[in-house]
Structures are given as structure tokens and as C-alpha cells.
Amino acid sequence: SQWASVSKSPIARGRHLRSEAMAESAAPAPDEDVPFDMAQFDQVLALPALLLPAQRVGELQKVGKLKELFYRRRNMRNVLPAEGENSAGFKLMVLQPGTVREALPEAAQQLLDSGVAQFVTHEMRVGYEQTTAEEALQQILPKGVDVPRGFETVGHLAHFNLRDQQLPYRKAIGRVILDKNPCLKTVITKVGSLSNEFRTFDMEVIAGRDDTNVTVVERKLKLRFDFREVYWNSRLSEERVRLLDQVAPDDVVCDLFAGVGAFALQCAEKGCTVHANDLNPAGAAAMRGNAALNHLEMSVTNLCARKCVKMLGGLPALPARSTPTRVHAIMNLPELALDFLDAFREMLETRKSTLFSGSPVELVVHCHCFAREKDNPDAEIHPRLIAAMGCVPAGAGRGAEEEHVLRGVQPRLGVQRCRRRSRGAGAGHGRRRGKAAENAVMAGW
């Protein structure tokens, strides 16, 4: 044959690394104290390939069974110009390791049998630019140190919860994540736990620029906040969608632990009257800014949840309707929300709403909480319900009419959501509230 059985190609440059010189102002170079021996990533792979005229490449690329055999690797093409003597006008279609001629589809077999194409071995050199983040970290981290399982993306920021064994290598981990994710500019790791009343935590910037002011887009709404100063958990986005489905445009929503306003703003966009509250001044400031940013209206307060409920009682009466207005009280602070249910205890005991100057309302309280024993959460939760409200609301327990599974927001903790619906009348109305209630159990990690 006039074609050599082995062809060679140079290492391809990665898209991100090619543009580093142009992006220095946006993403600083990795710290100099993170030495990288790039040679440790270099390897030569002997891969099967089809050598054929360039004009026949298109027809084979349309063959589904052959496409499944194409070699795929980060920043590398699987159709390359042929190299060597008499290679003009020919291409190489690089296939997965271990692919044998007999496994090729009929269209490729016909070209091989006719002599139009040849089944050859292609030497492909790969390096750091072609490795994934996981592959690079497997190479860098010493034996016995696990590669981090994943991270949370918050705008331009990557948030890790690194283990003790990984912390000595945090700078290297951060550098790899920036190299392999061009959209990220900052990498941080949590230091400590959520131990203060604002649910924030100490963090360390381990790579990139020290900038924790982020912009997040959720359901087409922009949210801007300082990740260092407020609580944010991207995993709760699906739970917000689920709750939003239970809210009607003419409902009133009172989000007592609203954070930066993600759920409150979605309710406002839906047409609800929204009262959003958070104890953290930075959270309240972010909510006001985000409401203006998205051209939405909602009232924002910076109060303790109990004081917020009392404040709601002093607001003007709601417009009169033929049926009571449905009011949703959102209590998504799993660690402590159960304890704050005492803000509604008097209403439960007197069967009379004090909200909005005693307006007739149908009150629905959505209370999230942690449960460490997912198989029997009631044993842990019911005593806290009794302490806060004097009783366990009817239907609050396993086997209620709705069950929902939500991924835990903290390791080893399940989540229980108690949803208490109380149809009640305001002052001057003698109607008793019904005792219908819903409960859902959410399994943790």
C-alpha cells in the first residue's frame, strides 16, 4: 500500500488556553504557587482510523452506527487531514480504542472492500488541554485523595465543599476548574458550616479573582447578590418551581425567610401580591435591588419572622371577595422553621386570622424542616410541632394525601415539608377553619 499504517498529528491546543492571553483582565492567571508539570499529562494513543478521500467523508458521517464509533475527547477533532506522502485530498476518521474492522457498518465495509478506504492505526498525542477536569485531578492528586465529586455553579463562581483530605490541594483543584470551565472566573471552598443566624459561611477563594458578587438567572429572572453575604442554594430551584405551581395569580404570598428573593420574585411575576422578608440586611437589600432589576413590585422587610407575622396583622384589610383570599406563608428555613410556627399559634387556637387587619383568609403555611431519620421523621418533628403550636396539625404525618421527594440540601439530613392549610374568617366572622392539611416527606442524600 502507498499509505503508511501509522500517521501522526501534533497536540491540539485547548480553546480556553488559546485565549488566555486575551482574557487576562477577566480571569487572572492561576496562582504561581501551584506548580504544574504539563509533561505528566502527555501520552500517545494508538487509535484505529479510516483513511479515505475527503469527498467521501460526508456520506460516512451520516451513518448513525459509525458516528457511535467516532473517538471523542475534549478539544480534539475526530476527522483530521491525512499526513505524510501522497496524503493530499485524504482524511482520517478517528475511531474509539479497540474498534475492529468487523464492527464497522456496511457503508464503511463497502469502501474498504473496494479499496477506496483503508483501516489504519493513527497515533494521537494528547496532553493537559485534552483532559477533562476529572482526568486532570486524578493525575494531580496523590493516591488516597478523592477527586471532588462536583461543585455548585453560582453565576461566574464555583462553590466547593472540600473535605479535609482535599484542602492541602485546594489551589491545584481551583486552577484545574478554571482551566476546564472558561465561563467560571472564581473558585471558592466553604470553610466551616452554616453557624450564624444569616445562614452564611466563611469561605476561601482558591482560584481566580476575589469577586463574590454574582448574577444568577432563574426562570428568566435576574438575581444579583454577594454570595459571601447571603444564603443561596441552587438545588432549591426545583422546589421553588413546585411551590410556584401551588400559587394562583390572585393569591397573597408572604415569604418569611426570602433570602435574595428568588421565590418571591417568581410569585410577583405570576401576579401575586408579595410580602418578602429576611432577617439578613444584605438579603433584604438584594431583594429590593432584584425587584427593581426585574421591574417587579413587592414589599420587602428586614425583620425577625415572628415580628413579620405581627407586622402583617397590622396591614390594611384585603379587598373584599366572595371567598376568603388565599394567603401562603412560606417558611423555607429547614433548620429552624418549625420553631417559628409559634407565630401562628394564636390563630390556630382561636380559629381566627389576625393577618391583614383580620381579613377573611385561607391560610396555607408551607414549612420546611430537616429530619435525620427519613424512615420515621414524625418521631423527630411532631415534638417540635407540639412545642411550637400546642398540637400536631391534622394530617401532619406519613401517609398524607401528597408525597414529594426532594434531594437533601445537607448531607445526612432528610427534609420534611409540613403544609398546613387553614380556611378561616377574620374578626367579625364566625366561620370555623377546616382542619385539612397536607404533609410530604423528602428523602435526603
Disulfide bonds with the S-S distance in Angstrom:
none
